[in-house]
Structure formats: structure tokens, C-alpha cells
Amino acid sequence: MKISTRTSNIRTIRHGDAKFMLQDGLVICPRAGFEINDKCPREYKMIISECINNGWIKPVAHVYGKELTMDALR
């Protein structure tokens, strides 16, 4: 039996990491975030907001390592 291993090229970027924010001239935005539908009940929106504000739910982005390399070269 042959078992081969490979290193993943996928990197995880978390809120607070240097590469989490994208910059394009005057525009700065996070790589990942949350989108809550307008039909979501207000009470749920408030609970989700509290969870985000307290750090219980955090945005995370997954990118290929080559994307980070190309971003650094720009």
C-alpha cells in the first residue's frame, strides 16, 4: 500500500490578519463577512450581531496561497 501526502495550497485568513482587508485605491473591504437577508427576523439579527460583536462568530476567508503571493507582489 502506498500512501502519499501533499501540502495544501489553501490558506485561512482570519479577521485581524494583515491580509484580511482588501485595498483597491480608496476602497478598503474585508475578504469575508456576513450577509443577512432582509427577511431575517429582527430578533435573530440582534442575536447574530451580538455574537459577532462578542467574537463568538468570526468571519474567516479561505484563499489559495498563490493569491496571497500575487497580492504581496502588487
N, C-alpha and C positions, 0 to 999 in steps of 0.2 A: 504494500500500500504506500502510495506516495502522497505526502501532504505538502502543499506549497503555501507559503504565506506571502502577503503583499501588503505594503504600507498604503493606507488610504490617502487619497489626494484631497479629501473633503476636510475642510476646517470649520470649526464652530467659532462664531464671533458673538460675544455677549455684550449687552448694554454696558457701557463704561469702558470697553476695549477701545483702543485708539482707532481701529479701522471700522468701528460700528457705524460711524457717521459718514455719509457720502457728501462730497463737496463738489459743486459744479459752478464755479464762478461765485455768484451771490447766493445761490441756493444751497442750503445745508439740510439734509434729512437723514433719518435713521434708515439702516438697511432693512430692518424688520419692525413690525409693530402689530397693532391690533385694530381690526375693523369691526365695529359693532353695528349691526343692521338697525335701521330706524324703527323697525317693528319690535325690537327687543324691549321688554317692559322696563320702565324707569327703575324699578326696584333692583332688577338684575344689573342694569347699567351701573347703579350706585355700588352694588356689591363688587362688580368687576373692577370698577375704579378704585375702590378701597383696597382690593387685593393688589392691584398694580402699584398704587401709592405706597403700600407697606412692603413691597418687594416679595410678596408671596407668589405672584405671577410675573415672569420676566420675559421680555422679547429676546429671542435668540435667532440668529441667522446662520445658515449653512452655505458655504461657498467653496468652490474649487480653489486649491492652493494657488493655481496659476492666475486666478482672478486677483488675488492679493498681490502677487508678484507684479502683474501688469499695472495694477493700481499704484504700487510703490514706484514703478519706473516712470510714471507720468509726471 
